[in-house]
Amino acid sequence: MKLISPKFIYHGMESTQEIENILDDLGAEKVYLLCDPILKEINAIDKVTAILDSKSIEYVTSTNVMAEPSVEKGNEIVSEVREAGPDVIIGLGGGSTIDLAKAASLVAPQEGGIADYLNLTGRMKLENKKIPNILMPSTSGTGAEVTDIAVFSTGDSKDAITDPLMIADYAIADPFYTYSLPSKVAAASGVDALTHAIESFTSVEATPLTDTLAEGAIGKIYRNIREAVWDKTNYAAKDELSLGSLMAGLSFYNAGCAGVHALAYPLGGNFKIPHGESNAVLLPYVYDEIIKACSNKLSELAPIFEIDPQGKNNMEISRDITDKLFDLVKEVGLPESLQHYNIKEKDIKLLTENALKQTRLLARSPLELREAEIEKIYKNALNGR
């Protein structure tokens, strides 16, 4: 049993100030700062640039990011980093921005580009060299700041670069950057984090260590997500959601995600549905199918979901938890079926074919998800409840 994490993790208000000490430790002279455009527009990055200015550190700022980044976008960032020649990369933003930043920190010093190192199709091996990175999430959802995975759209699906060296040297989760999130983004990223936690909890690779992180994350997220989404001034709920996301990220990085993510990737690749929304619309439908293989484990979460287990067996308790997941998606204002995304019955075959390619994720599911099961889940998600 082992637990892998970034070298240093900081969480809480004003944790951004740790950058000052980090740059001193690294002897940094030039920084490449990649951030979401909106964060620059609302001056949220000023907390970072003020530190750089105070230390007279040269920096290049880029907002050249996109949701569900393509391989081509990844190569653009790699080129920018190579041209800038920084000794530190800071990634500040949502999961896509952080994925681009950490992939560039590893690929920029290598030969070739993003496509050469993708898990499914890449043909080159990463060497043991990187540009140190500081990863700072602006959403409470992806957990990208504590994983070694960078996901890229490849046309009809997604692929990823994974390497232990890509994990953050420093992860800073300052809830401040989540305070201005639109409700829909907060909802999608929050359910994304919940998906990470639940999938890692029921993963076949779960351990007592990841279970502790996952269970703690599920509690923080489930109890606070509604207020964090709908009450713009409830900073306490947003802080708890931020910490829950961080814990979920550490859990799923070590135990792995499974069927929900495997089926979500084709929704992003084929229909450009944001990753958090893809997970949210599929989460209850996947568990509605797989609980027969994980009800003993899932039922342990009954107290978090405020379910009275009296007189119920584990399957009945797990069914109640699945019902709560259906309710939650609705309560935070996210789509409850694939019809919302203009997906048709004829699209199920393509989605199923592409989901089957996600063997790394499917292998962690407590229930073996074959073609028939995957097709059934997509159809249920299309028809709605």
Steps between C-alpha positions, in 0.01 A plus 500: 500500500632842406383857458656735246456876515671825395812590695318787669128574534362825636132575563313795643453871463824683431682178410593685180762681707696176516614578145747750642685233699473247218666733250778568748556128551514443124717802431256600229583783262231459233144366528248390239149564636213323324156606617134502404409819307222588743743498793710759323194705404378524860853560629498182709855423390621819667571302818757302303646775283539728802734243652697472177525878471610538862784257438592656162447167328447511125183327387297422190123477535291292260124450483522270198277230645180321403254266665561132423838588342598340173840352422559802277434737789741302713768542236438876491568524873810283469627737228429805717693349789794406281512855364470660845765280659371526859645321800154471663152447355191615691163365390203691645151405389262216438594142424574568134741781582677293762523201265659722234745647750616172646523329161713787372725483805586145402481502119671835433848373604453182290514431129172502307155608610187395688393228255832320538431424868128415509415179683309327221681619189831660603821335389764692697615456859530796734845566639562589862494878465245776553449866578387541863131583527260667742139397437211708635136404438230763451219244520408247766475196283766357276771410751744562215739679735582173680508247215750404232237484226448752219199426279468606135221477244599291201204553270248232587619429853775589744847379585742599773862539594578338832837494669597521869740782415211721386346524845522847650810604680274740691119490514330810638123483550399851602117511518512871409514413132175303521293779651403659168400180319167510314247266660503256207878467508499459878233230468674307223841515664353406838324191365820418312683495835225289654535256211873475564439423865224243449676322215824476695307373803352212298805445278651152497832674578371680812702477822427601859697819438305599189174398668566745783566783256205406279251470785611831644470663158152359437381643830642846440372519144154354553427716803625827350454491123148646492592805706830539315313504169202719584619734778769728358594627846525165678878490504509237774317256272731589211804441722370156600427415137854602408649275766267216400615530141864486608439188708305338217787572264752330726268203537426443134861558399595200710191277472387608154173592338294248305181461301357851532815652356533231234152582370545875548806530279311429174240762594778756510677366193196456276262768628733749673307471826707648786662229708326588826159496334581170328577341834197654667247381245643145508583456870161379628432285194835321526450425868142393438656223289812409699372504860432128479879459506583758767199530731695373803748786458266771381256441785770611745428855382143496636571748784640759258190477281276510809348160429356295785627143450253351746327198346682532167760277340808641332344495153200698620725754672710534187188549291403784735846654451457480124165678536678773696748540212214545254352762733830683544558547127156660477545710814816667372339578166682262267343306210346169602512321166701489177204642309602842628813473284308404185633144510285253306441126514717459191798644690503225763700259286781752441510597865514135606781420258709788630428424866623143449840644402544640851641175631713667768189646663266208442744264670436671834123457494364260765259371232648397166357743250473329166331623185150403616533673839649816350231522235233453767642781713512740205141414405378553855683833515345597167145411598527654845329393814 
